Amino acid sequence: MARPRCLYCGAALPETLRPAETREPQPATPQGEDRTLVVLDLDGADPGRVADVLGLAPFDAAQRVRRGGLDLWRSVPESDAEGTMARLAAAGIRATALPESDVRRGTRPIVATGGRLEGGSFLARHEGGLLRLEDACVLLVVQGTIAREYTAVAGARRAGTATLEPGCRIHVHFREPSVPLEMDPGNFDFGDSLLGRSSLLTLLEWLASAAPRAPVDNEFRRQAPALAPEEPDASGPAAAARLLSRPVPRGRKGAAPAILDNGAQFRFYSAWRGAAERRRPFGGPS
């Protein structure tokens, strides 16, 4: 069902993206009641039990178990969380419950604008100063590709001819605080350290050097892109404009299209992944 707001960031969609008749969805829980995100650990799970509990076809359940890892299953009212977790534990499926309000706080990262590798540490520069990234403080690194598209423009003669190149984001989650550090390889000041090398590979090498024990999550690539209006931040419109591969399509009145991306989806994915990592080991049978 079409909605007037973005599922991930809650922002109102532009009029051009809304259906002719859009109704605000009714709240699924009593007003004021918090929700809980249920994350499954499918490593070593029994496919038959996963199919029964999640209501999946046997083949789909087997594929999920084969892929393994963490899986954001659903959001439930806080009052139902205990019963849901008990049902999963009885079926032998490891899971953890994350307060959605805590996860939402992690969707507003600190944005790094530059940095350098110094004495075995990665010094990341942001608006408030410098952050030192090293094994003792880095919990998890999350990497994801950011898809970008133009909205359709009324009156444009040739739809879909202008494109935007995809981008990338890297989130560094810390043991404390819970807000991650975000880096955009295409909008990062390396000083004289880059020397014509790949910006993405350079950042990943710096992180591997400074925090070699931190796990790297690259599973966001498996998510189907959920596009929403690009957020106005340091790595947003200005960076996207530099990645134009063709002229911007315009309508009869010269109106430029909005840019859509899945940046909000990535931030939400990264936020729950970081929150889940802090709560390891998961509950349930080993």
C-alpha positions as CSV (number, residue, x, y, z in Angstrom):
1,M,0.0,0.0,0.0
2,A,1.4,3.5,-0.9
3,R,2.1,5.7,2.0
4,P,2.6,9.5,2.2
5,R,5.7,9.2,4.4
6,C,9.0,7.4,4.1
7,L,9.1,4.1,5.9
8,Y,12.6,4.6,7.2
9,C,13.0,8.3,8.1
10,G,9.3,9.3,8.5
11,A,9.7,12.3,6.2
12,A,6.7,13.5,4.1
13,L,7.1,12.5,0.5
14,P,6.9,15.2,-2.3
15,E,3.5,15.6,-3.9
16,T,4.8,14.1,-7.1
17,L,5.5,10.8,-5.3
18,R,2.1,10.6,-3.5
19,P,-0.8,8.6,-4.9
20,A,-4.0,10.5,-5.8
21,E,-5.7,9.3,-2.6
22,T,-3.5,8.7,0.3
23,R,-4.6,8.0,3.8
24,E,-2.5,8.0,6.9
25,P,-2.0,4.4,8.2
26,Q,-3.8,3.6,11.4
27,P,-1.4,3.0,14.3
28,A,-0.8,-0.7,14.9
29,T,-0.4,-0.2,18.6
30,P,-2.1,2.0,21.2
31,Q,-0.9,5.6,21.1
32,G,2.2,6.0,23.3
33,E,3.2,2.4,23.4
34,D,6.7,1.7,22.3
35,R,7.6,-1.0,19.7
36,T,10.3,-3.6,19.8
37,L,12.4,-4.9,16.9
38,V,12.9,-8.7,16.8
39,V,16.3,-9.8,15.3
40,L,16.9,-13.4,14.6
41,D,20.3,-15.2,14.5
42,L,19.8,-17.8,11.8
43,D,23.3,-19.4,12.0
44,G,22.8,-23.1,12.6
45,A,19.0,-22.8,12.8
46,D,16.7,-25.6,11.8
47,P,15.0,-24.8,8.5
48,G,11.8,-26.6,9.3
49,R,11.3,-24.7,12.6
50,V,12.2,-21.4,10.9
51,A,9.5,-22.2,8.2
52,D,6.9,-22.9,10.9
53,V,7.6,-19.9,13.1
54,L,8.1,-17.3,10.4
55,G,5.4,-18.7,8.1
56,L,7.7,-19.3,5.2
57,A,7.7,-21.8,2.4
58,P,10.3,-24.6,3.1
59,F,12.6,-23.4,0.3
60,D,12.6,-19.8,1.5
61,A,13.3,-20.8,5.0
62,A,16.2,-23.1,3.8
63,Q,17.7,-20.2,1.8
64,R,17.6,-17.8,4.8
65,V,19.3,-20.4,7.0
66,R,21.8,-21.1,4.4
67,R,22.7,-17.4,4.2
68,G,22.8,-17.3,8.0
69,G,23.6,-14.2,10.1
70,L,21.3,-11.7,11.6
71,D,17.8,-11.0,10.2
72,L,15.5,-8.2,11.2
73,W,12.3,-10.2,11.4
74,R,9.6,-7.8,12.5
75,S,8.5,-5.0,14.8
76,V,6.0,-5.9,17.6
77,P,4.3,-3.9,20.3
78,E,6.4,-3.8,23.5
79,S,3.6,-5.6,25.3
80,D,4.0,-8.5,22.9
81,A,7.8,-8.7,22.9
82,E,8.1,-11.1,25.8
83,G,5.6,-13.6,24.3
84,T,7.2,-13.4,20.9
85,M,10.7,-14.1,22.3
86,A,9.4,-17.0,24.4
87,R,7.8,-18.6,21.3
88,L,11.1,-18.2,19.3
89,A,13.1,-19.7,22.2
90,A,10.7,-22.7,22.4
91,A,11.3,-23.3,18.7
92,G,15.0,-23.3,19.2
93,I,15.6,-20.0,17.3
94,R,18.1,-17.5,18.8
95,A,16.8,-13.9,18.9
96,T,17.2,-10.6,20.6
97,A,14.7,-7.7,21.2
98,L,15.8,-4.2,20.5
99,P,13.7,-1.1,21.6
100,E,12.9,0.7,18.4
101,S,13.4,4.1,20.1
102,D,17.1,3.1,20.8
103,V,17.5,2.0,17.2
104,R,16.0,5.3,15.9
105,R,18.6,7.3,17.8
106,G,21.3,5.5,15.9
107,T,19.9,6.7,12.5
108,R,21.4,10.1,13.1
109,P,25.2,9.5,12.7
110,I,28.1,11.8,13.2
111,V,29.3,12.6,9.6
112,A,33.1,12.5,9.1
113,T,34.4,15.0,6.5
114,G,38.0,13.8,6.4
115,G,40.8,12.1,8.2
116,R,44.2,10.4,8.2
117,L,46.1,7.3,9.4
118,E,48.5,8.2,12.2
119,G,50.6,6.0,14.4
120,G,48.3,2.9,13.9
121,S,45.1,4.9,14.6
122,F,42.6,6.3,12.2
123,L,41.9,9.9,13.1
124,A,38.5,10.9,11.6
125,R,37.6,14.6,11.4
126,H,34.0,15.8,11.9
127,E,32.2,19.0,12.8
128,G,32.9,18.6,16.5
129,G,36.6,17.7,16.3
130,L,38.5,14.4,15.9
131,L,37.6,10.8,16.7
132,R,40.3,8.2,17.1
133,L,39.3,4.9,15.7
134,E,41.1,1.8,17.1
135,D,40.5,-1.7,18.2
136,A,39.6,-0.8,21.8
137,C,36.6,1.3,20.8
138,V,35.4,0.1,17.4
139,L,32.6,-2.5,17.7
140,L,31.4,-3.0,14.1
141,V,31.9,-1.6,10.6
142,V,28.9,-1.6,8.2
143,Q,29.3,-0.9,4.5
144,G,26.5,-0.3,2.0
145,T,25.9,0.8,-1.6
146,I,23.6,3.8,-2.0
147,A,21.3,3.7,-5.0
148,R,20.3,7.0,-6.6
149,E,17.5,7.9,-9.1
150,Y,15.7,10.9,-10.4
151,T,11.9,11.3,-9.9
152,A,9.9,11.5,-13.0
153,V,9.3,15.0,-14.3
154,A,6.0,16.0,-15.8
155,G,6.4,17.0,-19.4
156,A,10.0,15.6,-19.9
157,R,10.4,14.4,-23.4
158,R,12.8,11.6,-22.7
159,A,12.2,9.9,-19.4
160,G,15.0,7.9,-17.8
161,T,17.9,9.0,-19.9
162,A,19.7,10.9,-17.2
163,T,21.1,8.7,-14.4
164,L,23.0,9.1,-11.2
165,E,25.9,6.8,-10.3
166,P,25.5,4.8,-7.0
167,G,27.4,5.9,-4.0
168,C,28.7,4.2,-0.9
169,R,28.5,4.7,2.9
170,I,30.6,3.3,5.7
171,H,29.4,3.3,9.3
172,V,31.7,2.8,12.3
173,H,29.9,1.7,15.4
174,F,31.5,2.2,18.8
175,R,31.2,0.3,22.0
176,E,30.3,3.8,23.4
177,P,28.5,6.0,22.3
178,S,25.7,4.4,20.4
179,V,25.7,6.9,17.5
180,P,27.8,5.7,14.6
181,L,30.4,7.6,12.5
182,E,29.4,7.9,8.9
183,M,31.9,8.2,6.0
184,D,31.2,8.9,2.4
185,P,34.2,7.8,0.3
186,G,33.1,10.1,-2.5
187,N,33.0,13.1,-0.2
188,F,35.9,12.6,2.2
189,D,39.0,14.7,2.5
190,F,42.1,12.4,2.5
191,G,44.6,15.3,2.2
192,D,47.6,14.0,0.3
193,S,47.1,10.4,1.4
194,L,44.9,9.2,-1.5
195,L,47.4,9.6,-4.4
196,G,45.0,8.4,-7.1
197,R,43.9,5.3,-5.3
198,S,40.3,4.1,-4.7
199,S,38.8,6.2,-1.9
200,L,36.6,3.2,-0.8
201,L,39.5,0.8,-0.6
202,T,41.6,3.3,1.2
203,L,39.0,3.8,3.9
204,L,38.5,0.1,4.3
205,E,42.3,-0.4,4.5
206,W,42.7,2.3,7.1
207,L,39.9,0.7,9.2
208,A,41.4,-2.7,8.9
209,S,44.7,-1.4,10.0
210,A,43.4,0.6,12.9
211,A,40.7,-1.9,14.1
212,P,41.7,-5.3,12.7
213,R,39.4,-7.2,15.1
214,A,36.2,-5.3,14.2
215,P,33.8,-7.4,12.1
216,V,32.7,-5.9,8.7
217,D,29.0,-6.2,7.7
218,N,28.4,-6.0,3.9
219,E,25.0,-7.6,3.9
220,F,23.1,-4.4,3.0
221,R,23.8,-5.3,-0.6
222,R,21.2,-8.0,-0.3
223,Q,18.4,-5.5,0.5
224,A,16.1,-4.3,-2.2
225,P,16.5,-0.5,-2.4
226,A,13.8,1.5,-0.8
227,L,14.1,4.9,-2.3
228,A,13.1,8.2,-0.5
229,P,13.9,11.9,-1.0
230,E,17.6,12.4,-0.4
231,E,18.4,13.9,2.9
232,P,20.1,17.4,2.9
233,D,23.4,16.6,4.6
234,A,27.1,17.0,3.8
235,S,27.1,13.9,1.7
236,G,23.8,14.6,-0.1
237,P,22.8,16.9,-3.0
238,A,26.2,18.5,-3.4
239,A,27.9,15.2,-3.7
240,A,25.2,13.7,-5.8
241,A,25.4,16.6,-8.3
242,R,29.1,15.8,-8.9
243,L,28.2,12.3,-9.8
244,L,25.8,13.2,-12.7
245,S,26.6,11.1,-15.7
246,R,24.2,13.0,-18.0
247,P,22.4,16.3,-18.0
248,V,19.5,16.8,-15.5
249,P,16.2,16.0,-17.1
250,R,13.7,18.9,-17.0
251,G,10.0,19.3,-17.6
252,R,8.3,21.8,-19.9
253,K,8.6,24.6,-17.3
254,G,12.2,23.9,-16.5
255,A,11.5,22.1,-13.2
256,A,14.4,19.9,-12.1
257,P,13.5,16.5,-10.6
258,A,14.1,15.5,-7.0
259,I,16.8,13.0,-6.2
260,L,15.8,9.8,-4.5
261,D,18.2,7.4,-2.7
262,N,18.2,4.7,-0.1
263,G,20.4,6.5,2.4
264,A,17.7,6.4,5.1
265,Q,17.2,2.7,4.5
266,F,21.0,2.2,5.0
267,R,21.1,4.3,8.2
268,F,18.2,2.2,9.6
269,Y,19.8,-1.1,8.7
270,S,23.1,0.1,10.2
271,A,21.4,1.3,13.4
272,W,19.7,-2.0,14.2
273,R,22.9,-3.9,13.2
274,G,24.9,-1.8,15.7
275,A,22.3,-2.2,18.4
276,A,22.2,-6.0,17.9
277,E,26.0,-6.2,18.0
278,R,26.0,-4.5,21.4
279,R,23.6,-7.1,22.8
280,R,25.6,-10.2,21.8
281,P,25.6,-13.0,22.7
282,F,22.0,-13.6,21.6
283,G,19.5,-15.3,23.9
284,G,18.0,-18.7,23.4
285,P,19.6,-22.2,22.9
286,S,23.3,-22.4,21.9
